[in-house]
Amino acid sequence: MKIVLNKATAEDFLRLKSLRLSALKNSPTAFGAKFDDLKDRPENYWQQLIKVSSWCLAAADGADIALLAVDRADKDRNSDCWLSSWWISENYRGRGISKLMADWVYNLCKENGWEKIGLGVWPDNKNAIAVYLKLGFELADGLMPSRSIPGLMYQPMYKSIGGDTK
Ligand SMILES: CC(C)(COP(=O)(O)OP(=O)(O)OC[C@H]1O[C@@H](n2cnc3c(N)ncnc32)[C@H](O)[C@@H]1OP(=O)(O)O)[C@@H](O)C(=O)NCCC(=O)NCCS
């Protein structure tokens, strides 16, 4: 199996659309965004997403299988960058692809001088929390209010990579 990770460029907007909609359909409770809200968005919505975030797109033997977004963190996020939209197609889970994608993120962080990586996960997403702990993220003490779904709280998790990316 040949896994290729790349940072989405302007031409990749249809790849991003397809992966993101697959993620929202496959894992409807994992994300703040909802399939029905995004399924009919015009092309420029997807093109704009690529402009504002760094998207890691993963392909296995030429077929797209995974994505995640990395953004410069807003001040209230208590970190340098923020991960979101992380999803791997079910057939490819449990095969070490999350680690490859995490390494991709660490390289992006090094290029940008970012040392503290944050992300938010719903507290009941025990599987994702277990994966992030295994990748070296730590649970923040308290929950934070979601921006995408008012009323819900998310669990922040952080990893500092100042030279140590294990
Ligand atoms: C979250 C997600 C991207 C992780 O990818 P994955 O392929 O399932 O993760 P992996 O199997 O590579 O797990 C990474 C490590 O965590 C461990 N792990 C995975 N699930 C675990 C669990 N439930 N308990 C303990 N450890 C676990 C793995 O054994 C692996 O450790 P290893 O490197 O020592 O083998 C994927 O499960 C997914 O797309 N889930 C649905 C969408 C989602 O919930 N996204 C997150 C939104 S915040």
Ligand as a Chemical Component Dictionary entry (heavy atoms), coordinates in Angstrom:
data_LIG
# 
_chem_comp.id                   LIG 
_chem_comp.type                 NON-POLYMER 
_chem_comp.pdbx_formal_charge   0 
_chem_comp.three_letter_code    LIG 
# 
loop_
_chem_comp_atom.comp_id 
_chem_comp_atom.atom_id 
_chem_comp_atom.alt_atom_id 
_chem_comp_atom.type_symbol 
_chem_comp_atom.charge 
_chem_comp_atom.model_Cartn_x 
_chem_comp_atom.model_Cartn_y 
_chem_comp_atom.model_Cartn_z 
_chem_comp_atom.pdbx_ordinal 
LIG C1  C1  C 0 -9.677  9.510  14.765 1  
LIG C2  C2  C 0 -9.084  8.750  13.574 2  
LIG C3  C3  C 0 -8.643  9.759  12.507 3  
LIG C4  C4  C 0 -7.846  7.970  14.071 4  
LIG O1  O1  O 0 -7.345  7.165  13.045 5  
LIG P1  P1  P 0 -7.121  5.565  13.309 6  
LIG O2  O2  O 0 -6.603  4.974  12.065 7  
LIG O3  O3  O 0 -8.404  5.030  13.863 8  
LIG O4  O4  O 0 -6.027  5.615  14.443 9  
LIG P2  P2  P 0 -4.927  4.481  14.704 10 
LIG O5  O5  O 0 -5.577  3.137  14.638 11 
LIG O6  O6  O 0 -3.765  4.763  13.810 12 
LIG O7  O7  O 0 -4.553  4.764  16.222 13 
LIG C5  C5  C 0 -3.386  5.445  16.636 14 
LIG C6  C6  C 0 -2.895  4.780  17.894 15 
LIG O8  O8  O 0 -3.949  4.806  18.873 16 
LIG C7  C7  C 0 -4.239  3.472  19.311 17 
LIG N1  N1  N 0 -5.683  3.345  19.492 18 
LIG C8  C8  C 0 -6.628  3.465  18.553 19 
LIG N2  N2  N 0 -7.849  3.298  19.096 20 
LIG C9  C9  C 0 -7.625  3.048  20.413 21 
LIG C10 C10 C 0 -8.493  2.781  21.516 22 
LIG N3  N3  N 0 -9.828  2.769  21.366 23 
LIG N4  N4  N 0 -7.935  2.583  22.726 24 
LIG C11 C11 C 0 -6.595  2.623  22.894 25 
LIG N5  N5  N 0 -5.723  2.869  21.881 26 
LIG C12 C12 C 0 -6.248  3.081  20.663 27 
LIG C13 C13 C 0 -3.765  2.581  18.188 28 
LIG O9  O9  O 0 -3.445  1.285  18.653 29 
LIG C14 C14 C 0 -2.555  3.313  17.691 30 
LIG O10 O10 O 0 -1.457  3.046  18.532 31 
LIG P3  P3  P 0 -0.109  2.391  17.944 32 
LIG O11 O11 O 0 0.462   3.475  17.050 33 
LIG O12 O12 O 0 0.706   2.112  19.126 34 
LIG O13 O13 O 0 -0.554  1.204  17.178 35 
LIG C15 C15 C 0 -10.111 7.758  12.972 36 
LIG O14 O14 O 0 -10.456 6.777  13.952 37 
LIG C16 C16 C 0 -11.390 8.403  12.470 38 
LIG O15 O15 O 0 -11.439 8.888  11.353 39 
LIG N6  N6  N 0 -12.468 8.395  13.296 40 
LIG C17 C17 C 0 -13.771 8.918  12.920 41 
LIG C18 C18 C 0 -13.776 10.432 12.842 42 
LIG C19 C19 C 0 -13.364 11.071 14.144 43 
LIG O16 O16 O 0 -13.821 10.717 15.225 44 
LIG N7  N7  N 0 -12.460 12.075 14.014 45 
LIG C20 C20 C 0 -11.960 12.810 15.161 46 
LIG C21 C21 C 0 -12.797 14.006 15.410 47 
LIG S1  S1  S 0 -12.167 14.958 16.804 48 
# 
loop_
_chem_comp_bond.comp_id 
_chem_comp_bond.atom_id_1 
_chem_comp_bond.atom_id_2 
_chem_comp_bond.value_order 
_chem_comp_bond.pdbx_ordinal 
LIG C1  C2  SING 1  
LIG C2  C3  SING 2  
LIG C2  C4  SING 3  
LIG C2  C15 SING 4  
LIG C4  O1  SING 5  
LIG O1  P1  SING 6  
LIG P1  O2  DOUB 7  
LIG P1  O3  SING 8  
LIG P1  O4  SING 9  
LIG O4  P2  SING 10 
LIG P2  O5  DOUB 11 
LIG P2  O6  SING 12 
LIG P2  O7  SING 13 
LIG O7  C5  SING 14 
LIG C5  C6  SING 15 
LIG C6  O8  SING 16 
LIG C6  C14 SING 17 
LIG O8  C7  SING 18 
LIG C7  N1  SING 19 
LIG C7  C13 SING 20 
LIG N1  C8  SING 21 
LIG N1  C12 SING 22 
LIG C8  N2  DOUB 23 
LIG N2  C9  SING 24 
LIG C9  C10 SING 25 
LIG C9  C12 DOUB 26 
LIG C10 N3  SING 27 
LIG C10 N4  DOUB 28 
LIG N4  C11 SING 29 
LIG C11 N5  DOUB 30 
LIG N5  C12 SING 31 
LIG C13 O9  SING 32 
LIG C13 C14 SING 33 
LIG C14 O10 SING 34 
LIG O10 P3  SING 35 
LIG P3  O11 DOUB 36 
LIG P3  O12 SING 37 
LIG P3  O13 SING 38 
LIG C15 O14 SING 39 
LIG C15 C16 SING 40 
LIG C16 O15 DOUB 41 
LIG C16 N6  SING 42 
LIG N6  C17 SING 43 
LIG C17 C18 SING 44 
LIG C18 C19 SING 45 
LIG C19 O16 DOUB 46 
LIG C19 N7  SING 47 
LIG N7  C20 SING 48 
LIG C20 C21 SING 49 
LIG C21 S1  SING 50 
# 
